[in-house]
Amino acid sequence: MGQEQMQALASFIPMILIFVVFYFILIRPQKKKEKKLREMISAIKIGDEVVTIGGIHGKVTRVKDDVFVIESGIGTSKSYLTIDRGSVSKVTKFAADAKADAEVAEIPDEPAE
């Protein structure tokens, strides 16, 4: 009877090993990616540039609970869109980065005498 139990346990070991390998190769990295995305979306502020799931690029102009208003377009053809937090796929530029880029752009090429 003890040998039959060992044989039954031995037949389950490969299935357990496959589950462990799948966890570390597929499930765990996906959970880390989802957590990073949730943190990124919760850190969105006014002035950040985002991309929606549908591929629309825009700058966040207002933030309410679970809704953002983004400004999309160039010049006089700007549009304002209301989007849900869940529809943001990535943040392309944070407001602090945009301010730093603007300061770099304002540095004159020639030194003042």
C-alpha positions as a printed Julia matrix, in Angstrom:
113×3 Matrix{Float64}:
   0.0    0.0     0.0
   2.84   2.43    0.75
   4.34   1.84   -2.7
   1.02   2.67   -4.42
   0.79   5.97   -2.54
   4.36   6.86   -3.54
   3.57   6.01   -7.15
   0.44   8.21   -7.1
   2.46  11.06   -5.54
   5.18  10.63   -8.16
   2.61  11.01  -10.96
   1.54  14.42   -9.57
   5.07  15.84   -9.21
   5.47  16.75  -12.93
   2.12  18.56  -12.91
   3.13  20.51   -9.8
   6.47  21.43  -11.38
   4.73  22.64  -14.55
   2.43  24.88  -12.45
   5.43  26.34  -10.57
   7.27  27.05  -13.84
   4.17  28.71  -15.35
   3.79  30.85  -12.25
   7.33  32.22  -12.45
   7.39  32.6   -16.23
   3.87  33.91  -16.95
   1.79  34.86  -13.94
   4.3   36.68  -11.72
   5.69  39.04  -14.42
   2.14  39.92  -15.52
   1.17  40.82  -11.96
   4.27  43.04  -11.64
   3.38  44.79  -14.9
  -0.21  45.39  -13.76
   0.99  46.78  -10.42
   3.39  49.16  -12.17
   0.59  50.37  -14.49
  -1.76  50.94  -11.52
   0.92  52.98   -9.72
   1.63  55.01  -12.85
  -2.07  55.79  -13.42
  -2.62  56.76   -9.79
   0.31  59.22  -10.02
  -1.11  61.15  -13.02
  -1.37  64.89  -12.42
  -2.37  67.96  -14.42
   0.16  68.61  -17.18
   1.16  64.96  -17.74
   1.05  63.69  -21.3
  -0.76  60.37  -21.71
  -1.71  57.86  -24.38
  -5.1   56.14  -24.21
  -5.83  52.54  -25.07
  -7.29  53.79  -28.37
  -4.03  55.55  -29.24
  -5.12  59.13  -28.55
  -2.29  61.34  -27.28
  -3.08  64.28  -25.04
  -2.18  66.43  -22.06
  -4.14  66.1   -18.81
  -5.94  69.37  -18.04
  -8.29  68.26  -15.23
  -8.36  65.38  -12.8
 -11.49  64.22  -11.01
 -11.95  60.99   -9.04
 -11.77  58.39  -11.83
 -11.99  60.76  -14.79
  -9.41  62.81  -16.67
  -9.99  65.61  -19.17
  -7.25  65.57  -21.79
  -6.42  68.18  -24.4
  -5.59  66.69  -27.77
  -4.66  68.46  -30.98
  -2.39  71.21  -32.24
  -2.92  74.97  -32.43
  -6.5   76.08  -32.91
  -7.84  72.58  -33.56
  -7.61  71.37  -29.96
 -10.19  68.99  -28.58
 -11.0   68.19  -24.98
 -11.84  64.58  -24.2
 -13.14  63.09  -20.97
 -11.59  59.68  -20.35
 -11.69  57.09  -17.61
  -8.61  56.19  -15.53
  -8.73  52.67  -16.92
  -8.42  53.89  -20.51
  -4.88  55.26  -20.01
  -2.3   52.87  -21.4
   0.85  54.86  -20.6
   2.23  58.2   -19.5
   4.63  59.59  -22.08
   5.78  62.65  -20.14
   5.26  63.66  -16.54
   4.6   67.35  -15.79
   7.93  67.73  -13.95
   9.79  66.35  -17.0
   7.92  68.74  -19.3
   8.92  71.73  -17.13
  12.56  70.61  -17.19
  12.43  70.29  -20.98
  10.95  73.79  -21.28
  13.71  75.23  -19.08
  16.37  73.54  -21.23
  14.74  74.96  -24.37
  14.91  78.5   -22.95
  18.69  78.48  -22.4
  20.27  80.87  -24.94
  22.91  79.54  -27.32
  25.19  82.55  -26.96
  26.36  83.85  -23.6
  25.24  87.37  -22.65
  28.03  89.93  -22.32
